[in-house]
């Protein structure tokens, strides 16, 4: 078990971590894309639910 943790520690030293600016930029991009698709899905839901209600009112 101790060997496993030594190996994990050695592997963590090999990791090249991204810079803070890179993390902030990519996080902002991800949040922006999520917000965009959230609005798109909300609009489709609104349109289709209103269309379905209009169709159901006909019967």
N, C-alpha and C positions, 0 to 999 in steps of 0.2 A: 504494500500500500504506500509506503514511504517513497519507493522508486517511482510510482505513478505520479505522485505530487512533485517530485524532482523533475520528472519529464515534462509535466505541465508547466512548471516554472521556466524550464529551458525553452519550451515552445513559445511562451508568452514573451520572452525576450526577443524572439525573432519577428514578432509582429510589428509591422509598420503602421502606426496609428495615424488617422487623418488629422489634418490641422483643424483648429477651432473654426477658422473661416470656412473651410470646406464643409464641416459638419453643419454649420449654421446655414450655408447656402443650399446644401442638399435637403436639409430639413424644411427650409422655406419652400423649396420646389415641391417636395412631397405634399406638404400641407396645402399649397396652392392647387395642385392637381386634384387632391382629395376634395377641396372646396368646390372646384369647377364641376367635377363629376357628381357631387352631392346635389348641386343646383340643377344639373341636367336631369338626373334621376327624379328629383322632386317635380320638375316641370312636366316630365313624361307622366308621372303618376297623377298629377293634377289634371292634365289634358285627358288621359284615358279614363280617369274616374268620372270626370264631368261628361265625357262622351257616353260612357256606359249608363250613367244616370239619365241622360237625355234619351237614349234608346229605350231604357226600361220605362220611362214615363209615357212612351208611345203606346205601350200595351196595357 
